Amino acid sequence: MTVFITRCCRKSSLATVRWARELWLLCVRWFAAGCLLLSCVLLSNTAHAAQSSGIDVRKASLAAVEDGYLLEAEFDIQLTPLLEDVLHKGVPLYFLLELEVTRPRWYWANEKVASIRQQQRLSFNTLTRQYRVGAGALYQNFPTLAEALAFLSRVRRREDIEPGALRKESTYMAELRLRLDTSQLPKPFQLNSGRDWNIGSDWHRWTITP
């Protein structure tokens, strides 16, 4: 009787060990699969955030009007979460619009016809809960950030280019971009500025034939 009981316990112990090992391996597989899935989600969210923030030029044109030249442009502006956070804490954001017009010359360096800069300021009033976009002494208030960015994204202004500066017999190259002017940020932010701060469009180039 004693021998029979001992053998039964050994078989039972081996089965228990085998079952525990299989359960442990199954848990390891599920844990590894969960980690892989989580990594994929995090990478996807990071890539999406990188793609959804920044500045892109949708369209731009420079045309002669009665007393000068009219610049019309449209941008897509998406702030990073960090920029939205500092904006809502009262730090204004300055955007710099840059326009270059040159006349290509095969025999010499390109002739610069115009080089224009315009700065616009985006701020948030924590008391009134309103956003403000201003250029110089002019400004306009908006109830939401989306409306303020939409206003900032549309450019329609006369440029300080002398009438007739673009001659009809010549071809010109125009370059335009919009970027966050990080030099206007408070000093601590300038020292720690990185990819989340340096948002701006690439140069958008097109040919002008008056």
C-alpha positions in Angstrom: 0.0 0.0 0.0 2.8 2.4 0.8 4.5 1.8 -2.6 1.3 2.4 -4.5 0.7 5.8 -2.8 4.3 6.9 -3.4 4.1 6.1 -7.2 0.8 8.0 -7.5 2.2 11.1 -5.8 5.2 11.1 -8.2 3.0 10.9 -11.3 0.8 13.7 -9.9 3.8 15.9 -9.2 5.2 15.4 -12.7 1.8 16.3 -14.2 1.6 19.4 -12.0 5.1 20.6 -13.0 4.3 20.0 -16.7 1.1 22.0 -16.4 2.7 24.8 -14.6 5.5 25.0 -17.2 3.0 25.1 -20.0 1.0 27.8 -18.3 4.2 29.9 -17.7 5.1 29.6 -21.4 1.6 30.6 -22.4 1.8 33.7 -20.1 5.2 34.6 -21.6 3.8 34.4 -25.1 0.8 36.6 -24.2 3.1 39.1 -22.5 5.4 39.3 -25.5 2.5 39.7 -27.8 1.1 42.5 -25.6 4.4 44.3 -25.6 4.7 44.1 -29.3 1.2 45.4 -29.8 1.8 48.3 -27.3 5.1 49.2 -29.2 3.2 49.3 -32.5 0.5 51.5 -31.1 3.1 53.9 -29.5 5.1 54.1 -32.8 1.9 54.7 -34.7 0.9 57.5 -32.4 4.3 59.1 -32.5 4.4 59.0 -36.3 0.9 60.4 -36.5 1.8 63.2 -34.1 4.9 64.0 -36.1 2.9 64.1 -39.4 0.0 66.1 -37.9 2.1 69.0 -36.5 4.0 71.5 -38.5 3.4 74.0 -41.3 2.8 73.3 -45.0 2.2 75.7 -47.9 -1.0 74.8 -49.7 -0.8 77.5 -52.4 0.9 80.9 -53.1 0.8 83.5 -55.8 2.2 87.0 -56.5 0.4 89.1 -59.0 0.7 92.7 -60.3 -2.2 95.0 -59.3 -2.9 98.7 -60.0 -0.4 100.1 -57.4 2.0 97.3 -56.7 2.0 93.5 -56.2 -0.5 91.3 -54.2 0.7 88.2 -52.3 -1.9 85.6 -51.7 -1.0 82.4 -49.8 -2.6 79.7 -47.8 -0.9 77.5 -45.1 -1.8 74.5 -43.0 -0.6 75.2 -39.4 -0.7 72.5 -36.8 0.9 73.3 -33.4 2.6 70.6 -31.5 1.1 69.7 -28.0 4.1 71.4 -26.4 3.4 74.7 -28.2 -0.3 74.6 -27.4 0.6 74.0 -23.7 3.0 77.0 -23.5 0.5 79.2 -25.5 -2.2 78.4 -23.0 0.2 79.3 -20.2 0.5 82.8 -21.5 3.6 82.6 -23.7 3.0 84.3 -27.1 4.1 82.6 -30.3 5.7 84.6 -33.1 5.4 83.5 -36.8 7.7 84.9 -39.5 6.5 85.1 -43.1 9.4 85.3 -45.5 9.2 86.1 -49.2 12.1 86.2 -51.7 11.9 87.2 -55.3 14.9 86.8 -57.6 15.7 87.0 -61.3 17.8 84.0 -62.5 20.9 85.0 -64.5 22.9 82.3 -66.3 26.0 84.5 -66.5 26.1 85.8 -62.9 24.5 85.4 -59.5 20.7 85.7 -59.4 19.5 89.3 -59.0 17.5 89.8 -55.8 14.4 91.8 -56.6 12.6 91.7 -53.2 13.2 90.3 -49.7 10.3 90.8 -47.4 9.6 89.7 -43.8 6.4 90.0 -41.8 6.0 88.9 -38.2 2.6 87.9 -36.7 1.9 87.2 -33.0 -0.4 84.5 -31.7 -1.3 84.9 -28.0 -3.9 83.6 -25.5 -5.5 85.7 -22.8 -6.1 83.5 -19.7 -8.7 85.9 -18.3 -10.9 86.4 -21.3 -10.1 82.9 -22.7 -9.6 84.4 -26.1 -6.9 84.1 -28.8 -5.4 87.1 -30.5 -3.5 87.4 -33.8 -1.7 90.6 -34.3 0.8 92.2 -36.8 2.2 95.5 -35.6 -0.5 97.7 -34.0 -3.3 95.7 -35.7 -4.9 92.6 -34.1 -8.0 90.5 -34.0 -9.5 88.3 -31.3 -10.9 84.8 -31.8 -12.9 82.5 -29.4 -11.1 79.3 -30.4 -7.6 78.3 -31.4 -8.8 76.7 -34.6 -10.3 80.1 -35.8 -7.1 81.9 -34.8 -4.9 79.5 -36.8 -7.3 79.6 -39.8 -6.9 83.4 -39.8 -3.1 83.1 -39.5 -3.0 80.6 -42.3 -4.5 82.9 -44.9 -2.3 85.7 -46.3 -3.5 88.5 -48.6 -1.4 91.6 -48.5 0.2 94.1 -50.8 4.0 93.9 -50.9 6.5 96.7 -50.8 7.7 96.1 -54.3 7.9 99.0 -56.7 5.4 99.0 -59.5 7.2 97.7 -62.7 9.9 96.0 -60.7 9.0 92.7 -62.4 9.6 93.3 -66.1 7.4 91.6 -68.7 10.3 90.3 -70.7 11.9 88.5 -67.7 11.1 85.4 -65.7 11.4 85.5 -61.9 11.6 82.9 -59.1 9.5 83.5 -55.9 10.2 81.6 -52.6 7.9 81.7 -49.6 7.8 80.1 -46.2 6.2 80.5 -42.8 8.0 79.4 -39.6 7.9 79.8 -35.8 10.4 82.5 -34.8 12.1 80.8 -31.9 14.3 83.8 -31.3 11.2 85.6 -29.9 10.6 82.9 -27.2 11.7 83.5 -23.6 15.4 82.7 -23.1 14.8 79.4 -21.1 12.7 78.0 -24.0 15.4 79.1 -26.6 18.0 77.1 -24.7 15.9 74.0 -24.6 14.2 74.3 -28.0 14.0 71.1 -30.1 11.9 69.5 -32.7 8.7 70.3 -30.9 9.5 74.0 -31.1 11.1 74.4 -34.6 8.0 74.1 -36.7 8.1 75.7 -40.2 7.3 75.1 -43.8 9.8 74.3 -46.5 10.5 76.9 -49.0 7.7 77.0 -51.6 9.0 78.0 -55.0 7.2 79.0 -58.1 7.9 80.9 -61.4 6.5 84.3 -62.1 6.2 85.5 -65.7 4.7 89.0 -65.6 
